[in-house]
Amino acid sequence: MARRDDDFVAFVDARSAALLRTPRLLSAGDRHAAEDLVQTALERAYVAWPRIKRREAQESYVRSIMTRAAIDRTRRRQRRGEVLTGEVPETVTVPAGPEDRDAVWGLLAALSPRQRAVLVLRYYEDQSEVQIAETLGCSTGTVKAHASRGVALMRELCADPATFHATGLNR
């Protein structure tokens, strides 16, 4: 038990900052929701930690939990009719320049949870379609469809094409 705890604590210490970046994007910039997603993922990962045999699979396992939890959370909120506010935290981390942050958050918030997850995993986490399919538990064709539709919607919603190109999502 102590060895598992030591391994898990070492993993959390080493990767917690990196793990927080993905849910920030998945939750369209909501820092508190992102922290909740990380905490939920780490709680679930701790229980499963002895079953994760390969060290290289640990982070992927945690990211998979976070991504699915973000999608589930959005679905539950939509079913209950919750409305998200337009407030963006003062400090955010995105791959675009500071002048593009609000536009990126707005574009990501406009996507469905699956589209957002696919685009974040693809363009921010630089995962392959196969890796994304494994993370989301779907086919690569589904990943391609969500990516295509998500990018198309972002292009449609983007008032200034230069802003879209600055986000890096068009590569």
HELIX and SHEET records of a PDB file:
HELIX    1   1 ALA A    2  LEU A   26  1                                  25    
HELIX    2   2 ARG A   31  ALA A   48  1                                  18    
HELIX    3   3 TRP A   49  ARG A   51  5                                   3    
HELIX    4   4 ARG A   55  ALA A   57  5                                   3    
HELIX    5   5 GLN A   58  ARG A   80  1                                  23    
HELIX    6   6 PRO A   98  ASP A  100  5                                   3    
HELIX    7   7 ARG A  101  ALA A  110  1                                  10    
HELIX    8   8 PRO A  113  LEU A  119  1                                   7    
HELIX    9   9 VAL A  120  TYR A  124  3                                   5    
HELIX   10  10 GLU A  129  LEU A  136  1                                   8    
HELIX   11  11 THR A  140  LEU A  157  1                                  18    
HELIX   12  12 PRO A  161  THR A  167  1                                   7    
END                                                                             
